[in-house]
Amino acid sequence: MSVPCSDDPEGPVPMTDAAARAQALLREHRDSIDRLDAILVYTLAERFKQTQAVGRLKAEHDLPPSDPAREARQIERLEWLSKEADLDPEFARKFLNFIISEVIRHHEKLQK
Protein backbone atom coordinates (compact mmCIF):
# COMPACT_ATOMS: atom_id res chain seq x y z
CA MET A 1 0.00 0.00 0.00
CA SER A 2 1.21 3.52 -0.68
CA VAL A 3 0.05 6.97 0.16
CA PRO A 4 0.55 10.12 -1.92
CA CYS A 5 2.99 12.60 -0.49
CA SER A 6 2.59 16.15 -1.73
CA ASP A 7 6.25 16.95 -0.93
CA ASP A 8 7.62 14.10 -3.01
CA PRO A 9 7.80 14.77 -6.77
CA GLU A 10 8.43 11.06 -7.29
CA GLY A 11 4.90 10.14 -6.16
CA PRO A 12 3.52 7.82 -3.50
CA VAL A 13 5.62 6.65 -0.61
CA PRO A 14 5.21 2.96 0.36
CA MET A 15 3.39 2.38 3.66
CA THR A 16 4.27 -0.27 6.14
CA ASP A 17 1.55 -2.65 7.22
CA ALA A 18 1.49 -0.99 10.64
CA ALA A 19 1.12 2.45 9.08
CA ALA A 20 -1.66 1.20 6.80
CA ARG A 21 -3.48 -0.32 9.79
CA ALA A 22 -3.04 2.95 11.70
CA GLN A 23 -4.48 4.90 8.75
CA ALA A 24 -7.47 2.55 8.56
CA LEU A 25 -8.08 2.86 12.32
CA LEU A 26 -7.74 6.63 12.12
CA ARG A 27 -10.34 6.70 9.33
CA GLU A 28 -12.70 4.53 11.43
CA HIS A 29 -12.28 6.78 14.47
CA ARG A 30 -12.90 9.88 12.39
CA ASP A 31 -15.98 8.33 10.76
CA SER A 32 -17.31 7.55 14.24
CA ILE A 33 -16.57 11.10 15.42
CA ASP A 34 -18.42 12.48 12.38
CA ARG A 35 -21.47 10.34 13.18
CA LEU A 36 -21.38 11.41 16.83
CA ASP A 37 -21.10 15.07 15.82
CA ALA A 38 -24.24 14.65 13.70
CA ILE A 39 -26.02 13.02 16.64
CA LEU A 40 -24.99 15.92 18.90
CA VAL A 41 -26.24 18.53 16.43
CA TYR A 42 -29.60 16.83 15.90
CA THR A 43 -29.98 16.18 19.63
CA LEU A 44 -29.24 19.82 20.45
CA ALA A 45 -31.70 20.94 17.76
CA GLU A 46 -34.41 18.74 19.29
CA ARG A 47 -33.56 20.00 22.78
CA PHE A 48 -33.87 23.61 21.64
CA LYS A 49 -37.22 22.85 19.99
CA GLN A 50 -38.45 21.66 23.37
CA THR A 51 -37.00 24.63 25.25
CA GLN A 52 -38.56 26.98 22.70
CA ALA A 53 -41.94 25.39 23.47
CA VAL A 54 -41.24 25.93 27.18
CA GLY A 55 -40.29 29.54 26.48
CA ARG A 56 -43.52 30.18 24.57
CA LEU A 57 -45.53 28.62 27.40
CA LYS A 58 -43.72 30.77 29.97
CA ALA A 59 -44.30 33.90 27.88
CA GLU A 60 -48.01 33.11 27.44
CA HIS A 61 -48.46 32.68 31.19
CA ASP A 62 -46.10 35.44 32.29
CA LEU A 63 -43.71 33.04 34.01
CA PRO A 64 -40.06 34.00 34.60
CA PRO A 65 -37.65 33.05 31.79
CA SER A 66 -35.33 31.20 34.16
CA ASP A 67 -35.81 28.74 36.99
CA PRO A 68 -32.63 28.79 39.12
CA ALA A 69 -33.75 25.85 41.30
CA ARG A 70 -34.34 23.63 38.25
CA GLU A 71 -31.08 24.78 36.68
CA ALA A 72 -29.18 23.81 39.85
CA ARG A 73 -30.86 20.38 39.87
CA GLN A 74 -30.04 19.89 36.20
CA ILE A 75 -26.39 20.79 36.74
CA GLU A 76 -26.19 18.38 39.68
CA ARG A 77 -27.86 15.67 37.58
CA LEU A 78 -25.49 16.29 34.66
CA GLU A 79 -22.47 16.12 36.95
CA TRP A 80 -23.67 12.73 38.21
CA LEU A 81 -24.30 11.51 34.64
CA SER A 82 -20.89 12.73 33.50
CA LYS A 83 -19.19 10.80 36.29
CA GLU A 84 -21.15 7.69 35.29
CA ALA A 85 -20.11 8.21 31.67
CA ASP A 86 -16.46 8.89 32.58
CA LEU A 87 -16.68 12.47 31.30
CA ASP A 88 -15.03 15.37 33.08
CA PRO A 89 -17.79 16.82 35.33
CA GLU A 90 -16.31 20.32 35.02
CA PHE A 91 -16.61 20.14 31.23
CA ALA A 92 -20.18 18.85 31.55
CA ARG A 93 -21.06 21.70 33.94
CA LYS A 94 -19.61 24.32 31.57
CA PHE A 95 -21.44 22.76 28.64
CA LEU A 96 -24.80 22.74 30.43
CA ASN A 97 -24.27 26.29 31.72
CA PHE A 98 -23.69 27.41 28.13
CA ILE A 99 -26.87 25.67 26.97
CA ILE A 100 -28.89 27.08 29.86
CA SER A 101 -27.67 30.61 29.13
CA GLU A 102 -28.76 30.22 25.49
CA VAL A 103 -32.16 28.89 26.54
CA ILE A 104 -32.69 31.80 28.95
CA ARG A 105 -31.64 34.25 26.22
CA HIS A 106 -34.26 32.70 23.90
CA HIS A 107 -36.89 32.81 26.65
CA GLU A 108 -36.16 36.46 27.36
CA LYS A 109 -36.58 37.28 23.65
CA LEU A 110 -39.95 35.53 23.67
CA GLN A 111 -41.04 37.60 26.71
CA LYS A 112 -40.55 40.88 24.83
Backbone bond lengths (Angstrom), bond angles and torsions (degrees), N, CA, C in turn:
res aa  C-N    CA-C-N  psi(-1)  N-CA   C-N-CA  omega(-1)  CA-C   N-CA-C  phi
1 M - - - 1.454 - - 1.517 107.75 -
2 S 1.333 116.19 145.24 1.455 119.98 177.00 1.515 109.09 -135.99
3 V 1.301 114.26 160.99 1.445 120.55 -179.32 1.521 108.18 -130.25
4 P 1.334 118.40 137.25 1.459 119.23 178.89 1.518 111.03 -64.91
5 C 1.280 115.30 143.50 1.467 120.90 177.24 1.520 107.20 -125.14
6 S 1.312 117.23 116.25 1.459 121.01 -174.34 1.526 112.12 -66.51
7 D 1.339 118.17 -21.23 1.462 121.20 -179.57 1.519 112.47 -81.66
8 D 1.323 116.37 -19.14 1.454 120.97 -171.43 1.526 110.60 -99.51
9 P 1.349 118.17 110.52 1.455 120.05 -179.82 1.524 112.46 -67.61
10 E 1.322 117.02 -14.28 1.458 120.93 -178.75 1.526 112.45 -83.28
11 G 1.339 118.48 -6.76 1.453 120.77 176.25 1.503 113.57 105.87
12 P 1.356 114.99 -153.96 1.463 120.43 -174.23 1.521 113.38 -62.37
13 V 1.315 113.71 148.16 1.456 121.70 177.10 1.527 107.40 -104.88
14 P 1.343 118.92 129.97 1.467 119.71 -178.94 1.526 111.24 -60.41
15 M 1.343 115.30 141.25 1.466 121.27 177.60 1.513 109.12 -102.99
16 T 1.313 114.55 145.11 1.453 118.21 173.27 1.517 107.83 -77.08
17 D 1.319 116.65 163.40 1.457 119.81 176.42 1.525 111.35 -58.89
18 A 1.319 117.05 -40.19 1.462 120.61 -179.71 1.528 110.46 -64.73
19 A 1.318 116.66 -41.26 1.465 120.10 179.08 1.522 110.36 -66.92
20 A 1.324 117.22 -38.48 1.468 120.60 178.60 1.524 110.28 -65.19
21 R 1.335 116.72 -42.17 1.470 120.44 177.31 1.528 110.40 -63.33
22 A 1.336 116.43 -40.88 1.468 120.41 178.85 1.529 110.28 -63.17
23 Q 1.333 117.32 -41.16 1.461 120.86 178.46 1.530 110.81 -63.57
24 A 1.330 116.61 -41.50 1.460 120.50 179.30 1.530 110.55 -65.11
25 L 1.325 116.83 -43.14 1.472 120.76 177.83 1.528 111.02 -64.13
26 L 1.324 116.22 -41.19 1.456 120.41 178.10 1.529 110.06 -60.25
27 R 1.317 116.66 -43.98 1.468 121.18 178.90 1.528 110.48 -61.93
28 E 1.339 117.63 -41.73 1.469 121.58 178.09 1.528 111.21 -63.26
29 H 1.330 116.14 -44.81 1.470 119.70 178.82 1.524 110.65 -61.60
30 R 1.324 116.19 -44.22 1.464 119.79 -179.21 1.523 111.81 -66.37
31 D 1.334 116.86 -37.76 1.471 119.91 176.06 1.529 110.16 -61.84
32 S 1.329 116.17 -42.08 1.461 120.99 178.50 1.532 110.65 -63.86
33 I 1.329 116.56 -43.27 1.461 120.87 178.44 1.524 110.01 -61.07
34 D 1.330 117.03 -42.25 1.470 120.58 178.93 1.524 111.19 -61.51
35 R 1.334 116.97 -41.98 1.470 119.88 177.85 1.524 110.80 -64.64
36 L 1.325 116.81 -42.61 1.466 120.63 179.36 1.523 111.44 -65.44
37 D 1.326 117.59 -37.79 1.468 120.15 175.64 1.526 110.63 -60.40
38 A 1.321 116.59 -42.03 1.469 120.16 178.35 1.525 110.25 -63.27
39 I 1.320 116.82 -42.36 1.465 120.77 178.11 1.533 109.93 -60.78
40 L 1.338 116.85 -44.40 1.468 120.42 179.13 1.525 111.40 -60.01
41 V 1.326 116.78 -45.52 1.464 120.41 -178.03 1.525 110.49 -63.12
42 Y 1.338 117.00 -47.56 1.464 119.42 -179.22 1.525 111.73 -67.49
43 T 1.326 117.23 -34.96 1.461 121.10 177.46 1.528 110.35 -66.76
44 L 1.330 116.58 -44.21 1.467 119.25 177.41 1.528 111.26 -63.47
45 A 1.325 117.16 -39.32 1.463 120.34 178.12 1.525 110.37 -61.11
46 E 1.321 116.54 -43.73 1.472 120.22 179.32 1.524 110.38 -66.08
47 R 1.327 116.52 -40.17 1.471 120.16 178.64 1.528 110.12 -61.25
48 F 1.335 117.07 -44.06 1.453 119.80 -179.73 1.525 111.97 -68.99
49 K 1.317 118.38 -29.31 1.471 119.49 173.71 1.526 109.65 -62.17
50 Q 1.326 115.92 -42.27 1.463 120.22 179.28 1.519 111.21 -67.06
51 T 1.338 116.91 -43.35 1.466 118.57 -178.90 1.529 111.15 -69.80
52 Q 1.335 117.46 -28.26 1.463 119.33 174.52 1.530 109.97 -65.69
53 A 1.335 116.32 -40.56 1.471 120.05 177.00 1.524 110.06 -61.97
54 V 1.333 116.94 -41.15 1.468 121.14 177.01 1.524 109.51 -62.68
55 G 1.317 117.25 -43.34 1.457 121.46 -179.92 1.519 112.14 -61.93
56 R 1.344 117.05 -41.51 1.465 119.62 177.71 1.519 110.66 -64.38
57 L 1.335 116.51 -41.98 1.466 121.09 178.76 1.531 110.71 -61.58
58 K 1.338 115.75 -44.09 1.465 119.45 178.71 1.522 110.84 -62.91
59 A 1.335 116.72 -41.70 1.461 120.02 -179.33 1.526 110.77 -65.48
60 E 1.330 117.17 -40.78 1.470 121.30 -179.67 1.521 112.01 -63.90
61 H 1.328 116.24 -31.48 1.466 120.51 -175.72 1.528 112.65 -109.36
62 D 1.331 115.33 15.00 1.454 121.79 176.40 1.535 112.15 53.80
63 L 1.312 115.71 43.95 1.465 121.58 176.42 1.531 108.87 -94.70
64 P 1.327 118.31 152.86 1.468 120.20 -178.61 1.534 111.25 -63.40
65 P 1.340 117.24 146.71 1.459 120.51 -177.85 1.528 114.19 -69.13
66 S 1.320 117.11 -19.28 1.468 118.87 178.62 1.518 110.15 -126.07
67 D 1.324 114.11 157.68 1.464 121.86 179.17 1.531 106.69 -133.46
68 P 1.337 117.64 85.59 1.463 120.97 -174.72 1.528 114.51 -54.45
69 A 1.325 118.26 -34.94 1.478 120.06 -180.00 1.527 109.79 -66.36
70 R 1.334 116.89 -45.00 1.473 119.85 178.11 1.530 110.69 -64.40
71 E 1.321 116.25 -42.12 1.464 119.79 179.74 1.529 110.64 -59.28
72 A 1.326 117.31 -42.55 1.471 121.14 178.58 1.524 110.68 -62.96
73 R 1.351 116.18 -42.01 1.480 119.51 178.28 1.526 110.81 -64.25
74 Q 1.317 116.23 -39.87 1.461 120.25 -179.30 1.531 111.10 -66.01
75 I 1.323 116.02 -40.30 1.467 119.16 178.53 1.522 109.93 -65.10
76 E 1.315 116.86 -43.18 1.467 120.89 177.52 1.530 110.31 -60.94
77 R 1.322 116.51 -44.05 1.467 121.40 179.05 1.531 110.82 -62.62
78 L 1.337 116.68 -43.34 1.457 120.39 -179.24 1.521 111.20 -66.54
79 E 1.321 117.06 -36.77 1.465 119.77 176.76 1.521 110.05 -62.07
80 W 1.332 116.89 -42.62 1.466 120.75 178.48 1.529 109.84 -63.10
81 L 1.335 116.64 -47.27 1.469 120.61 179.36 1.523 111.48 -60.73
82 S 1.320 116.86 -40.39 1.464 119.58 -178.90 1.520 111.30 -65.17
83 K 1.331 116.43 -37.41 1.469 118.87 176.39 1.524 110.11 -64.58
84 E 1.321 116.30 -42.86 1.474 120.91 177.89 1.527 111.42 -60.81
85 A 1.323 116.01 -35.35 1.463 121.29 -176.82 1.533 112.50 -90.00
86 D 1.326 116.71 1.58 1.463 122.25 -178.10 1.532 111.32 61.56
87 L 1.335 114.47 44.04 1.465 122.73 176.48 1.522 107.32 -115.35
88 D 1.299 116.78 141.40 1.459 121.55 -179.72 1.528 110.17 -56.47
89 P 1.341 118.40 115.37 1.466 121.18 -178.59 1.530 113.29 -59.19
90 E 1.322 117.27 -33.00 1.470 120.20 178.61 1.532 110.09 -65.08
91 F 1.313 116.92 -41.89 1.465 120.50 176.33 1.527 109.97 -62.15
92 A 1.325 116.66 -45.34 1.464 121.12 -179.66 1.525 110.63 -60.88
93 R 1.330 117.32 -41.16 1.461 121.54 179.33 1.533 110.18 -63.83
94 K 1.317 117.37 -45.53 1.467 121.07 178.94 1.533 110.48 -61.79
95 F 1.315 115.79 -42.29 1.463 121.03 -179.40 1.533 110.49 -62.16
96 L 1.333 116.53 -48.50 1.459 119.55 -179.99 1.526 111.38 -66.03
97 N 1.322 117.89 -38.84 1.464 120.19 177.34 1.523 110.96 -60.56
98 F 1.329 117.04 -38.95 1.459 120.74 177.11 1.528 110.43 -63.62
99 I 1.323 116.68 -45.64 1.465 120.65 179.64 1.526 110.27 -62.82
100 I 1.321 116.64 -45.96 1.468 120.52 -179.80 1.526 110.54 -59.84
101 S 1.323 117.33 -42.82 1.466 119.13 -179.68 1.524 111.00 -63.67
102 E 1.330 118.03 -36.41 1.468 121.01 176.10 1.526 111.13 -66.67
103 V 1.325 116.47 -42.19 1.464 120.59 179.24 1.532 110.18 -61.93
104 I 1.327 117.08 -46.20 1.467 120.86 179.56 1.529 110.09 -61.62
105 R 1.330 116.56 -41.70 1.470 120.18 177.85 1.526 110.32 -59.05
106 H 1.337 116.99 -43.85 1.473 120.80 177.23 1.528 110.95 -63.33
107 H 1.321 116.66 -42.67 1.465 120.59 -179.66 1.527 110.81 -63.58
108 E 1.315 116.45 -40.83 1.463 119.96 179.33 1.525 110.69 -64.37
109 K 1.327 117.45 -37.96 1.476 120.37 176.56 1.512 111.02 -63.39
110 L 1.327 116.99 -38.08 1.463 120.77 179.63 1.532 111.62 -68.71
111 Q 1.324 117.12 -27.24 1.467 121.90 -178.16 1.535 111.71 -74.89
112 K 1.315 116.66 -18.11 1.483 119.85 -175.97 1.503 111.67 -82.54
